[in-house]
Amino acid sequence: MARYLIGQLAKRCEVSSDTLRFYEKNGLLIPGERSESGYRLYSDEDVSRIRFILRAKAIGLSLDEIRELLAIRVEADQHSCAEVKAITQAKLDDIDSKLAELQRIRRALKRLNDACCGAADDDASHCSILEALADEQ
C-alpha cells in the first residue's frame, strides 16, 4: 500500500498542501497514521477521497454537503441512494432559486440601462439611473 507525505499527495491530486491542510481542518480529510519522524501519511484511499472532494466542489457542492456525502460514502451500506439524491436535489432547488433571482436582477438592470440616454456629453446630474436608484417611492 502506497504512503504519501502531504506534498506528495498534493502533487498527485494537483492541489496545494495548504488545500489539504484546509480539508483536514474542516474534517474532510483525516490522515491515518504518522511516520516515525512524525509526518502525516496518506494512502491511495486519501487520493480517491481528495478526487471525490474536488469533483464535488466542481459541481458546486458546499463543504457541508461534501462532508455529508463523504460520511454516507464511508458507510454506504447503511444509507440509501434516496439520501444522496436528496442532497443533490436540494442543491438543484437552491441553484434554481438563485437563477430566478439573477434573472429578476438582470431584468431590473436592463430596464434601468435601457431608460438611460448614456450621452457622453451630458453630465450625470440628471442621469435616469441615478434618479431611479435614489427614488424614495
MDTraj code that builds the backbone (N, CA, C; nanometers):
import mdtraj as md
import numpy as np

residues = "MET ALA ARG TYR LEU ILE GLY GLN LEU ALA LYS ARG CYS GLU VAL SER SER ASP THR LEU ARG PHE TYR GLU LYS ASN GLY LEU LEU ILE PRO GLY GLU ARG SER GLU SER GLY TYR ARG LEU TYR SER ASP GLU ASP VAL SER ARG ILE ARG PHE ILE LEU ARG ALA LYS ALA ILE GLY LEU SER LEU ASP GLU ILE ARG GLU LEU LEU ALA ILE ARG VAL GLU ALA ASP GLN HIS SER CYS ALA GLU VAL LYS ALA ILE THR GLN ALA LYS LEU ASP ASP ILE ASP SER LYS LEU ALA GLU LEU GLN ARG ILE ARG ARG ALA LEU LYS ARG LEU ASN ASP ALA CYS CYS GLY ALA ALA ASP ASP ASP ALA SER HIS CYS SER ILE LEU GLU ALA LEU ALA ASP GLU GLN".split()
xyz = np.array([
    [0.0851, -0.1179, 0.0000],
    [0.0000, 0.0000, 0.0000],
    [0.0893, 0.1238, 0.0000],
    [0.0586, 0.2162, -0.0892],
    [0.1384, 0.3384, -0.1003],
    [0.1118, 0.4317, 0.0169],
    [0.2156, 0.5024, 0.0562],
    [0.2057, 0.6042, 0.1606],
    [0.2635, 0.7328, 0.1050],
    [0.1913, 0.8417, 0.1292],
    [0.2332, 0.9707, 0.0761],
    [0.2488, 1.0718, 0.1883],
    [0.3499, 1.1548, 0.1751],
    [0.3605, 1.2734, 0.2598],
    [0.2660, 1.3774, 0.2007],
    [0.2367, 1.4810, 0.2751],
    [0.1375, 1.5794, 0.2307],
    [0.1755, 1.6434, 0.0967],
    [0.3026, 1.6735, 0.0767],
    [0.3459, 1.7321, -0.0501],
    [0.3282, 1.6361, -0.1664],
    [0.3536, 1.5086, -0.1417],
    [0.3363, 1.4068, -0.2462],
    [0.1881, 1.3900, -0.2807],
    [0.1046, 1.3898, -0.1776],
    [-0.0396, 1.3791, -0.2008],
    [-0.0901, 1.5008, -0.2773],
    [-0.0436, 1.6177, -0.2384],
    [-0.0845, 1.7412, -0.3064],
    [-0.0470, 1.7354, -0.4549],
    [0.0738, 1.6921, -0.4831],
    [0.1197, 1.6842, -0.6221],
    [0.0367, 1.5824, -0.7000],
    [0.0128, 1.4685, -0.6395],
    [-0.0632, 1.3626, -0.7064],
    [-0.2069, 1.4081, -0.7372],
    [-0.2647, 1.4876, -0.6482],
    [-0.4036, 1.5341, -0.6657],
    [-0.4128, 1.6706, -0.7331],
    [-0.2975, 1.7302, -0.7624],
    [-0.2897, 1.8605, -0.8285],
    [-0.3586, 1.9709, -0.7483],
    [-0.3310, 1.9716, -0.6175],
    [-0.3762, 2.0767, -0.5274],
    [-0.2571, 2.1198, -0.4434],
    [-0.2736, 2.2248, -0.3672],
    [-0.1650, 2.2689, -0.2803],
    [-0.1704, 2.1958, -0.1464],
    [-0.0582, 2.1947, -0.0785],
    [-0.0548, 2.1385, 0.0570],
    [-0.1484, 2.2164, 0.1485],
    [-0.1577, 2.3465, 0.1269],
    [-0.2494, 2.4289, 0.2070],
    [-0.3944, 2.3842, 0.1882],
    [-0.4294, 2.3464, 0.0669],
    [-0.5651, 2.2965, 0.0410],
    [-0.5904, 2.1707, 0.1225],
    [-0.4922, 2.0811, 0.1242],
    [-0.5081, 1.9574, 0.2013],
    [-0.5190, 1.9865, 0.3504],
    [-0.4400, 2.0803, 0.3984],
    [-0.4492, 2.1187, 0.5397],
    [-0.5866, 2.1785, 0.5703],
    [-0.6394, 2.2564, 0.4762],
    [-0.7732, 2.3141, 0.4911],
    [-0.8773, 2.2023, 0.4995],
    [-0.8667, 2.1023, 0.4134],
    [-0.9595, 1.9894, 0.4171],
    [-0.9491, 1.9146, 0.5498],
    [-0.8265, 1.8997, 0.5995],
    [-0.8082, 1.8354, 0.7300],
    [-0.8755, 1.9167, 0.8399],
    [-0.8495, 2.0458, 0.8386],
    [-0.9058, 2.1351, 0.9409],
    [-1.0584, 2.1294, 0.9413],
    [-1.1183, 2.1090, 0.8244],
    [-1.2635, 2.1056, 0.8108],
    [-1.3215, 1.9641, 0.8136],
    [-1.2401, 1.8676, 0.8504],
    [-1.2889, 1.7315, 0.8693],
    [-1.3178, 1.6529, 0.7436],
    [-1.2695, 1.6998, 0.6297],
    [-1.2914, 1.6273, 0.5041],
    [-1.1831, 1.5234, 0.4782],
    [-1.0673, 1.5440, 0.5352],
    [-0.9532, 1.4552, 0.5156],
    [-0.8932, 1.4242, 0.6519],
    [-0.8749, 1.2960, 0.6785],
    [-0.8198, 1.2540, 0.8075],
    [-0.7023, 1.1606, 0.7807],
    [-0.5806, 1.2059, 0.8117],
    [-0.4656, 1.1182, 0.7878],
    [-0.4706, 0.9971, 0.8809],
    [-0.4331, 0.8813, 0.8263],
    [-0.4443, 0.7585, 0.9028],
    [-0.3335, 0.7358, 1.0034],
    [-0.2146, 0.7750, 0.9696],
    [-0.1023, 0.7469, 1.0589],
    [0.0079, 0.8497, 1.0387],
    [0.1113, 0.8355, 1.1188],
    [0.2278, 0.9238, 1.1080],
    [0.3530, 0.8402, 1.0878],
    [0.4497, 0.9008, 1.0214],
    [0.5781, 0.8335, 1.0012],
    [0.6555, 0.8331, 1.1328],
    [0.7665, 0.7632, 1.1348],
    [0.8493, 0.7588, 1.2559],
    [0.8962, 0.8981, 1.2965],
    [0.9129, 0.9852, 1.1977],
    [0.9573, 1.1217, 1.2271],
    [0.8396, 1.2171, 1.2520],
    [0.7170, 1.1650, 1.2569],
    [0.6015, 1.2455, 1.2937],
    [0.5256, 1.3095, 1.1791],
    [0.5666, 1.2824, 1.0547],
    [0.4956, 1.3393, 0.9399],
    [0.3652, 1.2641, 0.9153],
    [0.2639, 1.3385, 0.8740],
    [0.1370, 1.2742, 0.8388],
    [0.1582, 1.1877, 0.7145],
    [0.0920, 1.0737, 0.7141],
    [0.0987, 0.9839, 0.5995],
    [-0.0410, 0.9626, 0.5431],
    [-0.0475, 0.9544, 0.4118],
    [-0.1744, 0.9398, 0.3420],
    [-0.1694, 0.8172, 0.2527],
    [-0.2866, 0.7642, 0.2211],
    [-0.2963, 0.6409, 0.1423],
    [-0.3610, 0.6679, 0.0064],
    [-0.3692, 0.5613, -0.0734],
    [-0.4397, 0.5711, -0.2008],
    [-0.5871, 0.6029, -0.1795],
    [-0.6431, 0.5576, -0.0682],
    [-0.7825, 0.5913, -0.0341],
    [-0.7960, 0.7425, -0.0148],
    [-0.6933, 0.8044, 0.0421],
    [-0.6962, 0.9505, 0.0581],
    [-0.6908, 1.0202, -0.0774],
    [-0.6149, 0.9625, -0.1715],
    [-0.6120, 1.0165, -0.3081],
    [-0.7528, 1.0122, -0.3659],
    [-0.8197, 0.8984, -0.3510],
    [-0.9563, 0.8828, -0.4002],
    [-1.0502, 0.9823, -0.3319],
    [-1.0322, 1.0027, -0.2025],
    [-1.1165, 1.0948, -0.1249],
    [-1.0982, 1.2387, -0.1735],
    [-0.9733, 1.2783, -0.1965],
    [-0.9460, 1.4147, -0.2459],
    [-1.0084, 1.4338, -0.3830],
    [-0.9950, 1.3361, -0.4682],
    [-1.0540, 1.3479, -0.6025],
    [-1.2058, 1.3568, -0.5950],
    [-1.2660, 1.2838, -0.5021],
    [-1.4106, 1.2922, -0.4786],
    [-1.4468, 1.4350, -0.4362],
    [-1.3714, 1.4886, -0.3417],
    [-1.3951, 1.6246, -0.2927],
    [-1.3844, 1.7255, -0.4072],
    [-1.2823, 1.7114, -0.4881],
    [-1.2607, 1.8052, -0.5985],
    [-1.3731, 1.7985, -0.7021],
    [-1.4192, 1.6768, -0.7323],
    [-1.5310, 1.6639, -0.8270],
    [-1.6584, 1.7238, -0.7677],
    [-1.6807, 1.7013, -0.6397],
    [-1.7995, 1.7566, -0.5734],
    [-1.7937, 1.9097, -0.5715],
    [-1.6755, 1.9643, -0.5442],
    [-1.6598, 2.1106, -0.5472],
    [-1.6840, 2.1654, -0.6865],
    [-1.6388, 2.0920, -0.7883],
    [-1.6514, 2.1377, -0.9269],
    [-1.7971, 2.1504, -0.9702],
    [-1.8866, 2.0747, -0.9069],
    [-2.0288, 2.0870, -0.9415],
    [-2.1025, 2.1764, -0.8424],
    [-2.0259, 2.2466, -0.7581],
    [-2.0844, 2.3497, -0.6745],
    [-2.1302, 2.3080, -0.5367],
    [-2.0970, 2.1874, -0.4944],
    [-2.1383, 2.1454, -0.3607],
    [-2.0557, 2.2173, -0.2550],
    [-2.1197, 2.2495, -0.1444],
    [-2.0525, 2.3180, -0.0334],
    [-1.9716, 2.2176, 0.0484],
    [-1.8862, 2.2687, 0.1350],
    [-1.8084, 2.1805, 0.2223],
    [-1.8999, 2.0967, 0.3110],
    [-2.0062, 2.1556, 0.3610],
    [-2.1008, 2.0800, 0.4438],
    [-2.1668, 1.9681, 0.3639],
    [-2.2061, 1.9979, 0.2417],
    [-2.2679, 1.8954, 0.1562],
    [-2.1678, 1.7852, 0.1238],
    [-2.0445, 1.8242, 0.0953],
    [-1.9400, 1.7258, 0.0657],
    [-1.9132, 1.6399, 0.1888],
    [-1.9059, 1.7029, 0.3048],
    [-1.8838, 1.6290, 0.4298],
    [-1.9940, 1.5251, 0.4505],
    [-2.1175, 1.5661, 0.4231],
    [-2.2308, 1.4757, 0.4383],
    [-2.2209, 1.3584, 0.3401],
    [-2.1861, 1.3880, 0.2162],
    [-2.1710, 1.2817, 0.1165],
    [-2.0563, 1.1874, 0.1515],
    [-1.9467, 1.2434, 0.2021],
    [-1.8338, 1.1587, 0.2428],
    [-1.8746, 1.0653, 0.3562],
    [-1.9520, 1.1156, 0.4503],
    [-1.9977, 1.0319, 0.5618],
    [-2.0857, 0.9179, 0.5099],
    [-2.1709, 0.9496, 0.4142],
    [-2.2554, 0.8459, 0.3539],
    [-2.1687, 0.7462, 0.2780],
    [-2.0702, 0.7964, 0.2062],
    [-1.9819, 0.7105, 0.1263],
    [-1.9067, 0.6110, 0.2140],
    [-1.8638, 0.6561, 0.3308],
    [-1.7880, 0.5688, 0.4216],
    [-1.8749, 0.4530, 0.4711],
    [-2.0025, 0.4799, 0.4944],
    [-2.0945, 0.3773, 0.5437],
    [-2.2101, 0.3612, 0.4447],
    [-2.1760, 0.3431, 0.3181],
    [-2.2760, 0.3404, 0.2109],
    [-2.3822, 0.2326, 0.2323],
    [-2.3451, 0.1219, 0.2925],
    [-2.4419, 0.0143, 0.3138],
    [-2.5451, 0.0473, 0.4219],
    [-2.5237, 0.1554, 0.4940],
    [-2.6172, 0.1968, 0.5989],
    [-2.7021, 0.3171, 0.5568],
    [-2.6898, 0.3563, 0.4303],
    [-2.7644, 0.4707, 0.3786],
    [-2.8312, 0.4318, 0.2477],
    [-2.9305, 0.5116, 0.2093],
    [-2.9999, 0.4846, 0.0836],
    [-2.9549, 0.5816, -0.0247],
    [-2.9762, 0.5397, -0.1457],
    [-2.9495, 0.6259, -0.2615],
    [-3.0388, 0.7501, -0.2533],
    [-3.1580, 0.7350, -0.1971],
    [-3.2507, 0.8476, -0.1829],
    [-3.1910, 0.9567, -0.0945],
    [-3.1123, 0.9189, 0.0059],
    [-3.0469, 1.0191, 0.0918],
    [-2.9480, 1.1022, 0.0110],
    [-2.8736, 1.0347, -0.0739],
    [-2.7757, 1.1043, -0.1586],
    [-2.8482, 1.1943, -0.2570],
    [-2.9525, 1.1408, -0.3183],
    [-3.0286, 1.2188, -0.4158],
    [-3.0916, 1.3414, -0.3510],
    [-3.1344, 1.3295, -0.2258],
    [-3.1947, 1.4432, -0.1558],
    [-3.0953, 1.5586, -0.1437],
    [-2.9683, 1.5268, -0.1261],
    [-2.8646, 1.6302, -0.1155],
    [-2.8491, 1.7022, -0.2493],
    [-2.8417, 1.6254, -0.3566],
    [-2.8252, 1.6897, -0.4877],
    [-2.9532, 1.7616, -0.5306],
    [-3.0694, 1.7082, -0.4933],
    [-3.1948, 1.7760, -0.5267],
    [-3.2052, 1.9095, -0.4537],
    [-3.1652, 1.9115, -0.3273],
    [-3.1666, 2.0373, -0.2514],
    [-3.0737, 2.1392, -0.3163],
    [-2.9590, 2.0930, -0.3661],
    [-2.8651, 2.1833, -0.4337],
    [-2.9270, 2.2362, -0.5629],
    [-2.9925, 2.1480, -0.6383],
    [-3.0604, 2.1918, -0.7608],
    [-3.1679, 2.2956, -0.7303],
    [-3.2463, 2.2723, -0.6264],
    [-3.3502, 2.3681, -0.5872],
    [-3.2886, 2.5030, -0.5517],
    [-3.1769, 2.4996, -0.4790],
    [-3.1064, 2.6221, -0.4413],
    [-3.0560, 2.6963, -0.5652],
    [-2.9995, 2.6229, -0.6585],
    [-2.9485, 2.6840, -0.7820],
    [-3.0632, 2.7442, -0.8626],
    [-3.1756, 2.6710, -0.8729],
    [-3.2914, 2.7244, -0.9456],
    [-3.3397, 2.8549, -0.8829],
    [-3.3409, 2.8602, -0.7512],
    [-3.3817, 2.9812, -0.6813],
    [-3.2853, 3.0963, -0.7104],
    [-3.1571, 3.0677, -0.7073],
    [-3.0569, 3.1708, -0.7362],
    [-3.0666, 3.2181, -0.8812],
    [-3.0905, 3.1245, -0.9736],
    [-3.1064, 3.1634, -1.1142],
    [-3.2273, 3.2545, -1.1330],
    [-3.3365, 3.2232, -1.0661],
    [-3.4562, 3.3075, -1.0757],
    [-3.4269, 3.4469, -1.0209],
    [-3.3553, 3.4545, -0.9092],
    [-3.3185, 3.5840, -0.8514],
    [-3.2257, 3.6609, -0.9455],
    [-3.1303, 3.5928, -1.0056],
    [-3.0404, 3.6592, -1.1016],
    [-3.1169, 3.7103, -1.2233],
    [-3.2157, 3.6359, -1.2700],
    [-3.2981, 3.6810, -1.3831],
    [-3.3780, 3.8058, -1.3451],
    [-3.4308, 3.8078, -1.2214],
    [-3.5043, 3.9256, -1.1740],
    [-3.4115, 4.0468, -1.1695],
    [-3.2910, 4.0277, -1.1171],
    [-3.1930, 4.1368, -1.1092],
    [-3.1550, 4.1833, -1.2488],
    [-3.1360, 4.0894, -1.3407],
    [-3.0983, 4.1246, -1.4777],
    [-3.2075, 4.2091, -1.5441],
    [-3.3329, 4.1677, -1.5270],
    [-3.4428, 4.2454, -1.5872],
    [-3.4457, 4.3870, -1.5321],
    [-3.4280, 4.4011, -1.4010],
    [-3.4295, 4.5338, -1.3391],
    [-3.3129, 4.6190, -1.3902],
    [-3.1956, 4.5629, -1.3987],
    [-3.0798, 4.6367, -1.4505],
    [-3.0988, 4.6750, -1.5973],
    [-3.1563, 4.5830, -1.6745],
    [-3.1785, 4.6113, -1.8163],
    [-3.2765, 4.7267, -1.8334],
    [-3.3840, 4.7290, -1.7519],
    [-3.4799, 4.8406, -1.7585],
    [-3.4101, 4.9729, -1.7266],
    [-3.3288, 4.9739, -1.6207],
    [-3.2546, 5.0959, -1.5848],
    [-3.1607, 5.1368, -1.6976],
    [-3.0876, 5.0416, -1.7482],
    [-2.9894, 5.0689, -1.8533],
    [-3.0569, 5.1186, -1.9805],
    [-3.1661, 5.0558, -2.0199],
    [-3.2363, 5.0951, -2.1426],
    [-3.3002, 5.2335, -2.1301],
    [-3.3382, 5.2738, -2.0088],
    [-3.4021, 5.4043, -1.9886],
    [-3.3015, 5.5188, -1.9912],
    [-3.1742, 5.4885, -1.9789],
    [-3.0710, 5.5921, -1.9737],
    [-3.0252, 5.6290, -2.1151],
    [-3.0089, 5.7585, -2.1375],
    [-2.9629, 5.8038, -2.2687],
    [-2.8152, 5.7711, -2.2897],
    [-2.7399, 5.7725, -2.1821],
    [-2.5989, 5.7367, -2.1898],
    [-2.5138, 5.8326, -2.2701],
    [-2.5591, 5.9576, -2.2840],
    [-2.4850, 6.0549, -2.3643],
    [-2.3540, 6.0913, -2.2952],
    [-2.2476, 6.0827, -2.3686],
    [-2.1150, 6.1118, -2.3141],
    [-2.0973, 6.2610, -2.2835],
    [-2.1680, 6.3464, -2.3558],
    [-2.1520, 6.4903, -2.3366],
    [-2.2342, 6.5448, -2.2199],
    [-2.3365, 6.4696, -2.1765],
    [-2.4220, 6.5155, -2.0665],
    [-2.3586, 6.4812, -1.9326],
    [-2.3706, 6.5749, -1.8375],
    [-2.3219, 6.5401, -1.7034],
    [-2.4252, 6.4483, -1.6374],
    [-2.3883, 6.3878, -1.5273],
    [-2.4720, 6.2867, -1.4630],
    [-2.5722, 6.3448, -1.3638],
    [-2.5862, 6.4779, -1.3587],
    [-2.6759, 6.5378, -1.2599],
    [-2.8227, 6.5000, -1.2836],
    [-2.8597, 6.4619, -1.4046],
    [-2.9974, 6.4206, -1.4330],
    [-3.0010, 6.2804, -1.4937],
    [-2.9065, 6.1993, -1.4539],
    [-2.8997, 6.0623, -1.5066],
    [-3.0183, 5.9809, -1.4544],
    [-3.0885, 5.9160, -1.5443],
    [-3.2085, 5.8408, -1.5054],
    [-3.1746, 5.7205, -1.4165],
    [-3.0588, 5.6656, -1.4324],
    [-3.0190, 5.5520, -1.3479],
    [-3.0001, 5.5996, -1.2043],
    [-2.9258, 5.7096, -1.1875],
    [-2.9046, 5.7632, -1.0526],
    [-3.0366, 5.8069, -0.9898],
    [-3.1228, 5.8671, -1.0705],
    [-3.2529, 5.9116, -1.0192],
    [-3.3383, 5.7931, -0.9768],
    [-3.3398, 5.6877, -1.0567],
    [-3.4206, 5.5701, -1.0229],
    [-3.3702, 5.5036, -0.8952],
    [-3.2386, 5.4980, -0.8779],
    [-3.1823, 5.4360, -0.7568],
    [-3.2055, 5.5233, -0.6345],
    [-3.2145, 5.6542, -0.6536],
    [-3.2360, 5.7461, -0.5417],
    [-3.3846, 5.7657, -0.5112],
    [-3.4709, 5.7284, -0.6029],
    [-3.6162, 5.7482, -0.5864],
    [-3.6628, 5.6793, -0.4585],
    [-3.7270, 5.7564, -0.3717],
    [-3.7666, 5.7035, -0.2416],
    [-3.9097, 5.6555, -0.2391],
    [-3.9724, 5.6403, -0.3513],
    [-4.1113, 5.5939, -0.3542],
    [-4.1188, 5.4462, -0.3410],
])
top = md.Topology()
chain = top.add_chain()
for i, resn in enumerate(residues, 1):
    res = top.add_residue(resn, chain, resSeq=i)
    for name in ("N", "CA", "C"):
        top.add_atom(name, md.element.get_by_symbol(name[0]), res)
traj = md.Trajectory(xyz[None], top)
